């Protein structure tokens, strides 16, 4: 290992890392090997893993939620009452729409890696 690599690896042994510390591959390898780890480092990695999981996987939209969204969508088309449109707008948040579209594309046979994230 080079001197710079050793210096970087020693940084992970401190307890004063910022919460958004970007671990290098070498640092992660040392932690995996059990050479160094602190509760603070574990918390940083757990937070990052949690964020990645939330970003990578969308929670399936429940059937009741979809049924309500469909009902308000149809009502807002059929009736001039703006309350139907407002309620549909509330239910049809961008994250929900994205999850529904992604699930539909997967069911139609699109490969997961062809669906933009």
Secondary structure by P-SEA (a helix, b strand, c coil): ccaaaaaaaaaaacccccccccccaaaaaaaaacccccaaaaaaaaaaaaaaaaacccccccaaaaaaaaaaaaaaaacccaaaaaaaaaaacaaaaaaaaaaaaaaaccccccccc
